[in-house]
Amino acid sequence: MTDTSFPDLIELDVERPAVGGRMIARHDGRVVLVSGAIPGERVRARVERQRPSLLLARTVEVLDSSADRRSVPGDALCGGRDFAHIDYQRQRTLKGEIVADAFRRIGRIPLDDGGPVVVGSPERGYRVRARLHVQAGRVGFLRSGTHQLCAADETAQLLPATERVLGALEASSSRLQRARVESLELAEDLVGGQRVIHLQVEGDPTVAETTLAPVLETAGVSGWSLASTQAGGAPRLLAGDTRVIDPLSLFLPAPGAGVLSLGRHPTAFFQANRYLTPELVATVDRLVTGDAVVDLYAGVGLFAVALAAARGGAVTAVEQDPVGAADLRRNAEPLAPAVDVAATSVEEYLAGDADLSGATVLVDPPRIGLSTDARRALIDYRPRELVYVSCDVATQARDLRTFVEAGYGLEEVVALDMFPGTAHVETVARLRAA
């Protein structure tokens, strides 16, 4: 809805954080969600979108600045920087408030002490996986809310060595354009010694391989693969080792980890933060108390393989993505038959004859959360314990409300800052059947 009589610029007193990264303010009876601000500030903001009772705005001038505001070098709107203007300790506090607000308002679950204390992360070079876009031979992230490219090295999310790899690719921009590279997905091991790239190209894959091989062989990557939209379902063309591999002991230093490892292709889902992923695995290991574990949305087996190795018990791991399921099978093979892999969707698995009555069910769904069918099936099966890992606290709170209304009790919530500089926060919740 457009109200042409509404002024483009408005002055706002910023109140508190909202889920999604903007801050809440009010103007003439309307709620305003404003970006680039900090609670307690007074700002001048430009209205970007209007709805009957809601305005979306962007800060253009800070009239009364917070002591927690800091300067942002480079493009402040480059992807993954919506909280970069905020002192890091204040970021953690705000994320705890966001978790508490989502649980209270969406989940109708009040949390004690105003929300969890968010476990912090180093801000520099935290990403072990990233998707980058290619335009006119340039490689980078996208500016928030646009399709405009921005320089990834200005965001500090990648290691300096990774930035040098991207620089080497840009130095051969003519080859990127000739190969018609559209995007690339990057995966690294935790210590940053291995770096694998998967490229998405729009043209002939054979031409792309021939064109890109001289660049990638000298760019500092340990392996690469590509797929072409033109070739449809044709197999990927591979060179080098196309999986990065981490010792399992880095994630969970238990005696059972031994010489086991976790390998993954860049297109398979994996946690993004090299510094806090071991803390996340340790948190899940602590919250899971049952002997029989069913890991839904298992990915490459980060939780399933680690839990089976540490405990020696049986784990069922469910993963639909073909690439992730292939990595999962390979990672779980040394533990057979302790890890049973089901390469199917969560909904199809739950529609079967699984017996979850005494099990701990671990879920780590995508941002959209659990489907209605998955929630209903879990309530019908009524596992003894649920451990829910989420990178979207709003959909998690929605799902937890369903379980609490079905008789589950929320026992603990842990929050980890897997995405410093952004409004995203990873939350792990344990529920137990009454």
C-alpha positions as CSV (number, residue, x, y, z in Angstrom):
1,M,0.0,0.0,0.0
2,T,1.4,3.4,-0.9
3,D,0.6,6.6,0.9
4,T,1.9,9.4,-1.2
5,S,1.2,12.0,1.5
6,F,3.7,10.3,3.9
7,P,7.1,12.0,4.2
8,D,10.1,10.2,2.8
9,L,12.2,11.2,5.9
10,I,11.1,10.7,9.4
11,E,12.7,11.1,12.8
12,L,12.6,8.1,15.2
13,D,13.4,7.1,18.7
14,V,14.6,3.5,18.5
15,E,13.1,1.2,21.1
16,R,14.2,-2.4,20.8
17,P,15.4,-5.1,18.4
18,A,13.0,-7.2,16.2
19,V,13.4,-10.6,14.7
20,G,15.1,-10.2,11.3
21,G,17.7,-7.5,12.1
22,R,15.7,-4.3,12.1
23,M,14.9,-2.2,15.2
24,I,11.4,-1.2,16.4
25,A,10.4,2.5,16.5
26,R,7.0,4.3,16.2
27,H,5.8,7.2,14.2
28,D,2.3,8.6,14.2
29,G,0.8,5.4,15.5
30,R,2.6,3.2,13.1
31,V,5.2,0.6,14.0
32,V,8.5,1.3,12.1
33,L,11.1,-1.4,11.4
34,V,14.3,0.6,10.8
35,S,17.6,-0.8,9.7
36,G,21.0,0.6,10.6
37,A,20.0,1.8,14.1
38,I,20.6,0.8,17.7
39,P,18.0,0.8,20.6
40,G,18.2,4.1,22.5
41,E,19.3,6.2,19.5
42,R,17.4,8.9,17.7
43,V,17.8,8.7,14.0
44,R,16.5,10.2,10.7
45,A,15.3,7.4,8.4
46,R,14.1,7.1,4.9
47,V,10.8,5.3,4.4
48,E,11.4,2.4,1.9
49,R,8.0,0.6,2.1
50,Q,4.6,1.3,3.6
51,R,1.9,-1.0,4.8
52,P,-1.4,0.0,6.6
53,S,0.1,-0.2,10.1
54,L,3.8,-0.8,9.4
55,L,6.7,1.2,7.8
56,L,10.0,-0.2,6.7
57,A,12.8,2.4,6.9
58,R,16.6,2.8,6.6
59,T,18.7,5.0,8.8
60,V,20.3,7.9,6.8
61,E,21.5,10.1,9.8
62,V,22.1,9.4,13.4
63,L,20.9,12.4,15.5
64,D,21.6,11.0,19.0
65,S,24.2,8.2,18.8
66,S,24.6,5.1,21.1
67,A,27.9,4.6,22.8
68,D,27.8,1.1,21.2
69,R,27.9,2.4,17.7
70,R,31.1,1.8,15.8
71,S,32.3,2.7,12.3
72,V,31.8,0.2,9.4
73,P,34.6,0.2,6.8
74,G,33.5,-0.3,3.2
75,D,30.0,-0.9,2.1
76,A,27.7,-1.1,5.2
77,L,25.0,-2.8,3.1
78,C,27.1,-5.6,1.9
79,G,25.6,-9.0,2.8
80,G,26.1,-10.2,6.4
81,R,26.6,-6.8,8.0
82,D,23.2,-5.8,9.3
83,F,24.6,-5.6,12.9
84,A,28.2,-4.6,11.9
85,H,27.7,-1.0,13.1
86,I,27.0,-2.3,16.7
87,D,29.7,-3.1,19.3
88,Y,30.1,-6.8,19.4
89,Q,29.1,-7.3,23.0
90,R,26.0,-5.3,22.4
91,Q,25.2,-7.5,19.4
92,R,25.2,-10.5,21.7
93,T,22.9,-8.8,24.2
94,L,20.5,-7.8,21.4
95,K,20.4,-11.3,20.1
96,G,19.5,-12.6,23.5
97,E,16.6,-10.1,23.5
98,I,15.5,-11.3,20.1
99,V,15.4,-14.9,21.2
100,A,13.4,-14.0,24.3
101,D,11.0,-11.8,22.3
102,A,10.4,-14.5,19.7
103,F,9.8,-17.2,22.3
104,R,7.4,-14.9,24.2
105,R,5.5,-13.3,21.3
106,I,5.5,-16.2,18.7
107,G,5.9,-19.2,20.9
108,R,4.0,-17.9,23.9
109,I,6.9,-19.4,26.0
110,P,8.4,-16.9,28.5
111,L,12.1,-17.4,29.2
112,D,13.7,-16.8,32.6
113,D,16.1,-14.0,33.1
114,G,15.1,-12.2,29.9
115,G,16.6,-14.7,27.5
116,P,19.8,-16.7,27.1
117,V,23.4,-15.3,27.2
118,V,24.6,-15.7,23.6
119,V,27.9,-17.6,23.3
120,G,30.3,-15.3,21.3
121,S,32.5,-15.9,18.3
122,P,35.5,-14.2,16.8
123,E,34.2,-11.9,14.0
124,R,37.0,-12.2,11.6
125,G,37.2,-15.1,9.1
126,Y,34.4,-17.1,10.8
127,R,32.9,-18.6,7.6
128,V,33.8,-22.2,6.5
129,R,31.2,-22.1,3.8
130,A,29.8,-19.3,1.6
131,R,28.0,-18.6,-1.6
132,L,29.4,-15.9,-3.8
133,H,28.0,-14.3,-6.9
134,V,29.9,-13.5,-10.1
135,Q,29.0,-10.5,-12.3
136,A,31.1,-9.2,-15.1
137,G,34.1,-11.1,-13.9
138,R,33.8,-9.8,-10.3
139,V,33.3,-12.1,-7.3
140,G,31.5,-11.1,-4.2
141,F,28.4,-11.0,-2.0
142,L,25.2,-9.1,-2.8
143,R,24.1,-5.8,-1.2
144,S,21.2,-6.3,1.2
145,G,17.9,-6.4,-0.6
146,T,19.5,-6.1,-4.1
147,H,21.2,-8.0,-6.9
148,Q,24.2,-5.6,-6.8
149,L,27.6,-7.1,-6.1
150,C,29.8,-5.9,-3.3
151,A,33.3,-6.8,-2.2
152,A,33.4,-9.8,0.1
153,D,36.8,-8.8,1.6
154,E,35.2,-5.7,3.1
155,T,32.9,-7.8,5.3
156,A,35.7,-9.7,7.2
157,Q,33.7,-12.9,7.1
158,L,36.3,-14.8,5.2
159,L,39.9,-15.7,6.0
160,P,42.7,-13.5,4.4
161,A,43.8,-16.6,2.5
162,T,40.3,-17.1,1.1
163,E,40.2,-13.4,0.1
164,R,43.4,-14.0,-1.9
165,V,41.8,-16.9,-3.7
166,L,38.9,-14.7,-4.7
167,G,41.3,-12.0,-5.8
168,A,43.1,-14.5,-8.0
169,L,39.8,-15.5,-9.6
170,E,39.0,-11.8,-10.3
171,A,42.4,-11.3,-11.8
172,S,41.3,-13.7,-14.4
173,S,37.9,-12.1,-14.9
174,S,38.0,-12.6,-18.7
175,R,38.1,-16.4,-18.1
176,L,35.2,-16.2,-15.6
177,Q,33.2,-14.3,-18.2
178,R,34.2,-16.7,-21.0
179,A,33.1,-19.7,-18.9
180,R,29.9,-17.8,-18.0
181,V,30.3,-18.4,-14.3
182,E,27.2,-17.4,-12.4
183,S,28.0,-18.2,-8.8
184,L,30.4,-20.3,-6.7
185,E,30.0,-22.2,-3.4
186,L,33.0,-22.4,-1.1
187,A,33.8,-24.9,1.6
188,E,36.8,-24.9,3.9
189,D,38.0,-27.1,6.8
190,L,38.0,-25.7,10.3
191,V,41.7,-24.7,10.3
192,G,41.6,-23.2,6.8
193,G,44.1,-25.4,5.1
194,Q,41.7,-27.0,2.6
195,R,39.6,-24.9,0.3
196,V,37.1,-26.4,-2.3
197,I,35.0,-24.5,-4.8
198,H,31.9,-25.6,-6.7
199,L,31.0,-23.3,-9.7
200,Q,27.6,-22.9,-11.3
201,V,28.0,-21.9,-15.0
202,E,25.5,-21.0,-17.6
203,G,27.3,-22.2,-20.7
204,D,28.9,-25.4,-22.1
205,P,30.5,-27.3,-19.1
206,T,33.3,-28.6,-21.3
207,V,34.3,-25.1,-22.4
208,A,34.0,-23.9,-18.8
209,E,36.3,-26.7,-17.5
210,T,38.9,-26.0,-20.1
211,T,38.7,-22.2,-19.6
212,L,38.8,-22.3,-15.8
213,A,41.3,-25.1,-15.1
214,P,44.5,-23.0,-15.5
215,V,43.1,-20.4,-13.0
216,L,41.9,-22.9,-10.4
217,E,45.0,-24.9,-10.5
218,T,47.0,-21.9,-9.3
219,A,44.4,-20.1,-7.2
220,G,45.1,-22.0,-4.0
221,V,42.1,-24.4,-4.0
222,S,42.5,-28.1,-3.2
223,G,39.7,-29.1,-5.5
224,W,36.9,-27.9,-7.6
225,S,33.8,-29.0,-9.4
226,L,31.2,-27.4,-11.7
227,A,27.7,-27.8,-12.9
228,S,26.0,-26.2,-15.9
229,T,22.4,-25.0,-16.2
230,Q,22.8,-25.7,-19.9
231,A,23.7,-29.4,-19.3
232,G,20.7,-29.9,-17.0
233,G,21.2,-33.1,-14.9
234,A,24.6,-33.9,-16.4
235,P,27.3,-35.1,-13.9
236,R,29.5,-32.6,-12.4
237,L,33.0,-32.2,-13.8
238,L,35.6,-32.7,-11.1
239,A,39.3,-31.9,-10.4
240,G,41.4,-32.6,-7.4
241,D,39.8,-33.5,-4.1
242,T,36.3,-32.0,-4.2
243,R,35.5,-32.6,-0.5
244,V,37.0,-30.8,2.5
245,I,37.8,-33.2,5.4
246,D,38.0,-32.5,9.2
247,P,39.1,-34.9,11.9
248,L,36.0,-35.7,13.9
249,S,38.0,-35.1,17.1
250,L,37.9,-31.3,16.3
251,F,34.1,-31.3,16.8
252,L,33.8,-33.7,19.7
253,P,37.1,-34.8,21.3
254,A,35.8,-38.0,22.7
255,P,37.6,-41.3,22.8
256,G,35.3,-42.8,20.2
257,A,36.2,-40.1,17.7
258,G,39.6,-41.8,17.1
259,V,40.7,-41.4,13.5
260,L,37.2,-40.7,12.1
261,S,36.6,-37.7,9.9
262,L,33.8,-35.6,8.4
263,G,34.1,-34.8,4.7
264,R,31.7,-32.6,2.7
265,H,31.2,-31.2,-0.7
266,P,30.6,-27.4,-1.0
267,T,26.9,-27.9,-1.9
268,A,26.1,-30.1,1.1
269,F,24.7,-28.3,4.1
270,F,27.1,-27.7,7.0
271,Q,27.3,-25.1,9.8
272,A,29.0,-21.9,8.7
273,N,31.1,-20.9,11.8
274,R,34.5,-22.5,12.2
275,Y,34.9,-21.2,15.7
276,L,31.6,-22.3,17.3
277,T,30.7,-25.4,15.4
278,P,32.5,-27.6,18.0
279,E,30.7,-25.7,20.7
280,L,27.4,-26.4,19.0
281,V,28.2,-30.2,18.7
282,A,29.2,-30.3,22.4
283,T,25.9,-28.5,23.3
284,V,23.8,-31.0,21.3
285,D,25.8,-33.9,22.9
286,R,25.0,-32.6,26.4
287,L,21.3,-31.9,25.7
288,V,20.7,-35.4,24.1
289,T,20.2,-37.7,27.0
290,G,18.7,-40.8,25.4
291,D,20.5,-43.8,24.1
292,A,18.5,-44.2,20.9
293,V,18.8,-41.1,18.7
294,V,17.0,-40.1,15.5
295,D,18.7,-37.2,13.7
296,L,16.3,-35.6,11.2
297,Y,17.9,-33.2,8.6
298,A,21.2,-34.9,9.3
299,G,23.2,-33.2,6.6
300,V,26.6,-34.8,6.2
301,G,26.4,-36.3,9.7
302,L,27.8,-33.6,11.9
303,F,25.6,-34.6,14.9
304,A,24.8,-38.2,14.0
305,V,28.4,-39.3,13.4
306,A,29.7,-37.4,16.4
307,L,27.1,-38.8,18.8
308,A,27.5,-42.3,17.6
309,A,31.3,-42.1,18.0
310,A,31.1,-40.6,21.4
311,R,28.4,-42.8,22.9
312,G,28.6,-46.0,21.0
313,G,24.8,-46.1,20.7
314,A,22.5,-46.4,17.7
315,V,21.7,-43.3,15.6
316,T,19.3,-43.1,12.7
317,A,20.3,-40.3,10.3
318,V,17.7,-38.9,7.8
319,E,18.9,-36.7,4.9
320,Q,17.1,-36.1,1.6
321,D,19.7,-34.0,-0.3
322,P,21.6,-36.5,-2.6
323,V,24.9,-34.7,-2.1
324,G,24.5,-34.5,1.6
325,A,23.3,-38.1,1.9
326,A,26.3,-39.3,-0.1
327,D,28.7,-37.5,2.3
328,L,26.7,-38.8,5.2
329,R,27.0,-42.4,4.1
330,R,30.8,-42.0,3.6
331,N,31.3,-40.4,7.0
332,A,29.1,-42.9,8.8
333,E,30.6,-46.0,7.1
334,P,33.3,-46.7,9.7
335,L,30.7,-46.7,12.4
336,A,28.3,-49.2,10.7
337,P,25.9,-50.5,11.8
338,A,25.7,-48.0,14.7
339,V,24.6,-45.3,12.2
340,D,21.7,-46.2,10.0
341,V,21.3,-43.8,7.1
342,A,17.9,-43.1,5.6
343,A,18.3,-41.1,2.3
344,T,14.7,-39.8,2.2
345,S,12.7,-36.7,3.2
346,V,11.8,-36.2,6.9
347,E,8.1,-36.4,6.0
348,E,8.5,-39.7,4.1
349,Y,10.5,-41.2,7.0
350,L,7.9,-40.1,9.6
351,A,5.2,-41.5,7.4
352,G,6.7,-45.0,7.8
353,D,6.7,-47.3,10.7
354,A,9.4,-45.7,12.8
355,D,9.2,-46.3,16.6
356,L,10.2,-43.1,18.3
357,S,8.4,-43.7,21.6
358,G,11.6,-43.9,23.8
359,A,13.9,-42.0,21.5
360,T,15.6,-38.6,21.4
361,V,14.7,-36.9,18.2
362,L,17.2,-34.3,17.0
363,V,16.0,-31.8,14.4
364,D,18.0,-29.1,12.5
365,P,15.6,-28.0,9.8
366,P,16.1,-25.2,7.2
367,R,15.1,-21.7,8.0
368,I,11.4,-22.4,7.2
369,G,11.3,-24.8,10.2
370,L,9.3,-28.0,10.4
371,S,6.5,-28.7,8.0
372,T,3.0,-29.1,9.3
373,D,3.2,-32.8,8.4
374,A,6.5,-33.2,10.3
375,R,5.1,-31.5,13.4
376,R,2.0,-33.6,13.4
377,A,3.9,-36.8,12.9
378,L,6.3,-36.0,15.8
379,I,3.4,-35.2,18.1
380,D,1.7,-38.5,17.1
381,Y,4.9,-40.5,17.7
382,R,5.6,-38.6,20.9
383,P,9.3,-39.2,21.4
384,R,10.5,-38.9,24.9
385,E,12.8,-36.0,24.1
386,L,13.2,-33.4,21.4
387,V,16.4,-31.4,20.7
388,Y,15.7,-28.6,18.2
389,V,18.6,-26.8,16.5
390,S,17.6,-23.7,14.5
391,C,19.1,-20.7,12.7
392,D,15.7,-19.0,12.6
393,V,14.3,-18.3,16.0
394,A,10.9,-17.2,14.7
395,T,10.1,-20.5,13.0
396,Q,11.6,-22.4,15.9
397,A,9.4,-20.5,18.4
398,R,6.4,-21.3,16.2
399,D,7.2,-25.0,16.1
400,L,8.0,-25.2,19.9
401,R,4.7,-23.6,20.7
402,T,3.0,-26.6,18.9
403,F,5.0,-29.1,21.0
404,V,4.4,-27.2,24.3
405,E,0.7,-27.2,23.5
406,A,0.9,-30.9,22.9
407,G,2.3,-31.5,26.4
408,Y,6.1,-31.1,26.1
409,G,8.0,-29.0,28.6
410,L,10.8,-26.7,27.5
411,E,13.8,-27.6,29.7
412,E,16.7,-25.5,28.3
413,V,17.6,-23.0,25.6
414,V,21.2,-22.3,24.4
415,A,22.1,-19.6,22.0
416,L,25.3,-19.3,19.9
417,D,26.4,-16.5,17.7
418,M,27.2,-18.5,14.6
419,F,26.8,-15.4,12.4
420,P,28.5,-12.4,14.0
421,G,27.8,-9.1,12.4
422,T,24.3,-10.2,11.5
423,A,21.0,-10.5,13.3
424,H,21.0,-14.3,13.0
425,V,21.5,-16.5,16.1
426,E,21.7,-20.3,16.4
427,T,19.4,-21.6,19.2
428,V,19.3,-25.1,20.6
429,A,16.2,-26.1,22.7
430,R,15.5,-29.3,24.6
431,L,11.9,-30.4,25.3
432,R,10.7,-33.4,27.2
433,A,7.4,-35.2,27.1
434,A,5.3,-34.8,30.2
